[in-house]
Amino acid sequence: MQVTSNSAYRHHDLDGNVIDLPPGKVVCIGRNYLMHIHELNNAVPDKPLLFIKPSTSLVTLSESFDIPVNLGECHNEIELAILVAKPLTKVNVEQVSDAIWGYGLALDLTLRDVQDSLKRQGHPWERAKAFDGSCPISGFVLQSNIKDPQNVGFSLKVNGQVRQQGNSKDMLVSINALLSEISQSFTLLPGDVVLTGTPKGVGPLLVKDRLEIELKGFFTLTTEVK
């Protein structure tokens, strides 16, 4: 696949300071923005669709990153990311906020041809979603610095053209409800990351593509596909 994980990855803030939390699992939410559901002709789920990437999927977004080049199209999916700071097990919505360290942006890189094949066979998605380096992620904004995380805009430009833009207010299931729902099935640990779904505009990335990623009002960063 010609993709390597970054064994030196550590969570960090926007100034590059290491956050004292271990890199953990990445819990992803599928189909949480209606227009994205429509663009892939998927059904609206009755409850949040969950899948997991391992910690080896995490790489720093501000550095250039690899994509597989021999497994069909690798699609961008830009998502608001949540860094968990305290254990969450079977909690209610009101108990969630105190366990969030902060927010960033991540790419849920997806091998779309592989995923489509797996879906046709009724198989899990890990081969398409959980490969090494499949979650390039930004630094995190401390939760207290974001007045309303349920109304935050974010966007992705590829080679200067807007490809995805969304706002967390458009989520079908809210941030706190998502974390509560996840915690009913399995524990979220300090250092885990939750990706909250992607808006419409997914598409293939190519080697040498230049990306500009913005969490509106907080940061803009540029990176490149190797």
C-alpha positions, 0 to 999 in steps of 0.5 A: 500500500506504500503507506506508513503510520507515524509511530511518533504521533502525539495529540497536540494543541494548535501551538504544537504543544503535546497534550498529555493524553495517549493516542487511542482508538478513533471512533467514527460516525457514518451518515451524520449529515443528510446531504452526504447520505444523499450523495452516496445514495445511502439510507438514513440510519435509525441510530448512529452508524459506528466504526473504529480506526486503530491508533495506528491510523493517526498521523499529523495533518499539518505534515504531508501524508501518504495515501494508498496508490494501488487500491482504487480511489482514496476519498477525502472526508473532512470531519469535526474531531473530538478529543476525549479527556476522561473515561465515558461509560454508559453516561447520559448527555449531561455528563459528556461535556466535562469529558471533552478536552477539545476539538479539531479537524480530521480526514477520514480517508476512505478507499471508496472502491474497496468500501463499495466492494465490501458493502456489496458482500456485506462485510465490515469496512476496516480494509477501506477505513482503518489502514495505517495513516487513514486519519490525518488530524489537526491540533486541538482547540481547548473546549473552553475556547469554543463557545458553541461547538454545535455551531462551528463551520469547517471546510476543505479546499483541494488545489484551491477549490472548495470541495467540502464545507459544513457546519456542526449545527447540521449534524443529524445527531448532536455531539453530546448525544453521539458520545453518550450513544457510543458510551452505551456500547463501549467505553471511551478512554482518555486519548480516544478521538471521535469523528462526528461525520462528514458533509457532502463533497467527498471525492478522490485525492491524488498524489501532489494535491494541495489541501487547505483545511479550516475550522472557521474562527480558529485555524487554517492549515495547509498540507499535501498528499505525498 
